[in-house]
Amino acid sequence: MHRIGNGTVAILGAAALVTACGSPTQGPPTSSSAARPSAGTSTTSPPAAQATPVLASVVAAPVPVPTTDGKRHLAYEVQLINALDGDVTLKSLSVKAGTTELLTLTGDRLAYWMRALGATQTPTTTLGPGRAGIVWLDVVLDQSAPVPTELSHTIVADLATPMPPLLPATVTENDVAPVTVSTEKPVVISPPLDGPRWLDGNGCCDMTAHRMALNPLDGSLWAAERFAVDYVQLSADGTIFTGDRTRPESYPYFGANVHAVADGPVVAVLDGLPEQVAGTGPVGLPLDQYAGNHVVQDIGDGHYALYAHLKTGSVKVEPGDSLSTGQVIANLGNTGNTDAPHLHFHVMSTPDPLRSNGLPFTIKNFTLDGRLASMDALDPLLAGRPAPMAPGATPRDETDLGPLVLDVMTHAAG
């Protein structure tokens, strides 16, 4: 990223301006009668500005969603920019609702959720001069707890090049990146697949590939895949393929029917792209092929559903078709940006699969069969081994809840 101006000059310029105009620590100027308040005039001053060498902003307002852990999640991202000409190392980032602290990330936990922009594989808490970064946040509330209307953030950071007293070695930025929590309700959908043991891979709200996929398009960052699910189906023995892992046909669920999750018209279709070799990731794809063969459906109220990586030649609908909930629209495939057959599904704010804001959704009815033991449990699947499950799970029927990454579910579409 480019350095944003010259941090030292800008900050010192601000300091000079404060000195010239007078500051609360120096007292008001007394040499000009024009500066003296007349009788009856209020002398209340606005709050003093705070120096914020770490610039912070929220990518998109969070939309609360109830989930299978019995909690309510607010998943969103804070973008950070180091405005100085030396390194800035974050010590903590806190999320507050008024004076109530909802979440604080420090040390290794902060590094887990933070990346320099463009370096999503490397956890960090340090931003170089002019560098930008992202902190992915997952604020978890009890279902009975009130949902806050406003959130703000407190950042504590160490500066490699302090300038006391204006910028001490450790700075605290209070109430930065304020955001109004969305009052929008997650859209309620039917599942896009039928059958048992469908695994939510790469879903919300951990540091999955979907959550970390921020698309720099048309001058803005878009988190289209914030709540996206990669559906793969576990066999009875807990595996996803047998035999040659490079052949899509080795995955028993390859070709499964994909169903419309709601009523609504088709707005975009792509078919005819070839199946990829499973087990490896493709390279050199243009933007319009990342979703592979796909269908985009308008499901109402500014919500669009994306069904991606569909089987070559299987799409049964055209733009303008009016779909009914549960209708078969295509078959699960392995086209586009994929390394194994799966259905990529997400709900978004525009018809563009990449240039949109990812929105949460809840599923009307499903059975939660259990959960994988941990994020590390995904690796054995891709190697052909059974995925270890979390112990003690008892299947239970759920209604109107959002899935979480590692959930294993039985679906009945429509």
RATASUL-V294899 format. One record per residue. N is the residue number from 0. OMEGA is omega in degrees with one decimal (NA if undefined). Layout:
N_OMEGA, N_OMEGA
This chain:
0_178.3, 1_172.4, 2_-179.5, 3_179.9, 4_175.3, 5_-172.1, 6_-176.2, 7_-178.6, 8_-177.3, 9_-178.3, 10_179.3, 11_176.2, 12_177.7, 13_179.8, 14_179.1, 15_179.7, 16_178.3, 17_-179.8, 18_-176.8, 19_-175.5, 20_-176.1, 21_179.7, 22_-178.6, 23_-177.9, 24_-178.4, 25_-175.7, 26_-178.6, 27_177.0, 28_-177.1, 29_-173.9, 30_-177.7, 31_178.8, 32_179.4, 33_-177.5, 34_-177.8, 35_178.9, 36_176.5, 37_-178.4, 38_177.8, 39_179.9, 40_179.6, 41_177.7, 42_178.9, 43_180.0, 44_174.1, 45_178.7, 46_179.1, 47_177.1, 48_175.8, 49_175.0, 50_-178.1, 51_-179.8, 52_172.5, 53_179.0, 54_-174.4, 55_175.9, 56_-179.9, 57_-178.7, 58_177.7, 59_-178.6, 60_-179.7, 61_174.9, 62_-177.3, 63_179.5, 64_174.5, 65_-171.1, 66_-171.5, 67_176.8, 68_-179.4, 69_-178.9, 70_172.9, 71_-174.6, 72_169.0, 73_-176.7, 74_-179.9, 75_-174.5, 76_172.2, 77_176.3, 78_-179.6, 79_174.5, 80_174.4, 81_-176.7, 82_-176.6, 83_178.8, 84_174.0, 85_-179.2, 86_171.4, 87_179.5, 88_179.7, 89_174.1, 90_179.0, 91_169.8, 92_-178.1, 93_174.5, 94_-177.7, 95_167.8, 96_-170.5, 97_178.5, 98_-178.5, 99_179.8, 100_-177.3, 101_-176.3, 102_172.5, 103_176.9, 104_178.6, 105_170.6, 106_-178.3, 107_179.6, 108_175.8, 109_179.7, 110_179.2, 111_-174.9, 112_-173.8, 113_175.5, 114_165.5, 115_-178.2, 116_-178.1, 117_-179.0, 118_-171.4, 119_-179.2, 120_-172.3, 121_174.7, 122_-178.4, 123_167.1, 124_-176.2, 125_174.5, 126_177.3, 127_-179.2, 128_177.7, 129_-177.8, 130_175.8, 131_178.1, 132_178.7, 133_167.3, 134_176.7, 135_-174.9, 136_174.4, 137_179.5, 138_-173.8, 139_-178.8, 140_169.6, 141_-178.9, 142_-177.5, 143_-177.2, 144_177.4, 145_176.5, 146_-178.4, 147_177.4, 148_-179.5, 149_173.6, 150_170.7, 151_-171.7, 152_174.0, 153_-179.1, 154_172.3, 155_-174.3, 156_172.5, 157_-178.7, 158_177.9, 159_179.6, 160_-179.4, 161_176.3, 162_-178.3, 163_3.5, 164_-176.5, 165_-179.5, 166_178.2, 167_-177.9, 168_174.5, 169_-179.2, 170_173.9, 171_177.8, 172_-174.8, 173_171.6, 174_177.5, 175_-179.6, 176_177.4, 177_-179.6, 178_174.2, 179_179.5, 180_-178.2, 181_174.3, 182_178.3, 183_176.9, 184_175.8, 185_178.1, 186_179.7, 187_-175.7, 188_165.2, 189_-178.5, 190_-179.3, 191_-176.1, 192_174.9, 193_167.6, 194_-174.8, 195_166.3, 196_172.8, 197_-176.8, 198_171.6, 199_174.9, 200_176.3, 201_-178.3, 202_176.3, 203_12.2, 204_-179.9, 205_180.0, 206_179.2, 207_178.0, 208_178.8, 209_-177.7, 210_-176.3, 211_-178.6, 212_175.2, 213_-173.7, 214_177.3, 215_-175.4, 216_176.8, 217_173.6, 218_-179.7, 219_172.5, 220_-179.3, 221_177.5, 222_-175.4, 223_-172.0, 224_-175.9, 225_-178.5, 226_-175.8, 227_178.5, 228_165.5, 229_-178.9, 230_166.1, 231_-176.1, 232_176.5, 233_171.2, 234_-178.8, 235_179.3, 236_175.4, 237_178.7, 238_177.1, 239_175.5, 240_172.6, 241_179.6, 242_-174.5, 243_-175.8, 244_-177.4, 245_-178.0, 246_177.3, 247_-178.7, 248_177.3, 249_-179.1, 250_-171.3, 251_-177.9, 252_176.3, 253_-177.4, 254_178.5, 255_178.7, 256_174.5, 257_-172.5, 258_172.6, 259_-176.3, 260_-177.5, 261_170.9, 262_175.7, 263_-175.2, 264_170.9, 265_179.7, 266_179.1, 267_179.1, 268_167.6, 269_175.8, 270_176.7, 271_175.7, 272_-174.8, 273_172.8, 274_176.9, 275_171.7, 276_-179.8, 277_177.7, 278_176.8, 279_178.7, 280_179.0, 281_177.2, 282_173.4, 283_179.7, 284_170.4, 285_-175.7, 286_-173.9, 287_177.4, 288_-178.4, 289_179.9, 290_-177.4, 291_172.1, 292_-172.5, 293_175.5, 294_171.7, 295_-177.6, 296_173.1, 297_-178.8, 298_169.3, 299_174.3, 300_177.4, 301_178.2, 302_178.8, 303_180.0, 304_175.9, 305_173.4, 306_-167.8, 307_178.8, 308_-174.4, 309_-177.7, 310_-178.4, 311_176.7, 312_-174.1, 313_-174.5, 314_-172.9, 315_-174.5, 316_179.9, 317_175.6, 318_-178.5, 319_177.0, 320_176.3, 321_-175.3, 322_172.8, 323_179.4, 324_178.6, 325_-179.4, 326_176.6, 327_-177.0, 328_-176.8, 329_176.7, 330_-179.7, 331_-176.2, 332_-176.8, 333_-177.4, 334_179.7, 335_-176.0, 336_-173.5, 337_176.1, 338_174.7, 339_178.1, 340_176.1, 341_170.1, 342_170.6, 343_179.5, 344_168.4, 345_176.5, 346_-171.8, 347_-172.6, 348_178.5, 349_178.0, 350_-177.8, 351_-176.5, 352_-178.0, 353_-177.4, 354_-178.9, 355_178.3, 356_-179.9, 357_-176.1, 358_179.0, 359_176.6, 360_172.0, 361_-177.4, 362_-173.4, 363_-175.6, 364_175.3, 365_174.2, 366_174.7, 367_-176.6, 368_-177.3, 369_-179.9, 370_170.1, 371_-172.5, 372_-177.0, 373_176.1, 374_178.5, 375_-179.0, 376_179.3, 377_-175.7, 378_179.1, 379_-179.2, 380_-176.8, 381_177.1, 382_177.3, 383_-179.6, 384_177.2, 385_177.1, 386_177.3, 387_-179.2, 388_173.6, 389_-176.8, 390_170.7, 391_-177.7, 392_174.3, 393_-179.9, 394_179.3, 395_177.7, 396_-178.8, 397_-179.4, 398_172.8, 399_175.1, 400_174.8, 401_177.9, 402_175.1, 403_177.3, 404_-179.5, 405_175.5, 406_172.7, 407_-168.1, 408_168.0, 409_-175.3, 410_168.6, 411_-171.9, 412_171.1, 413_NA
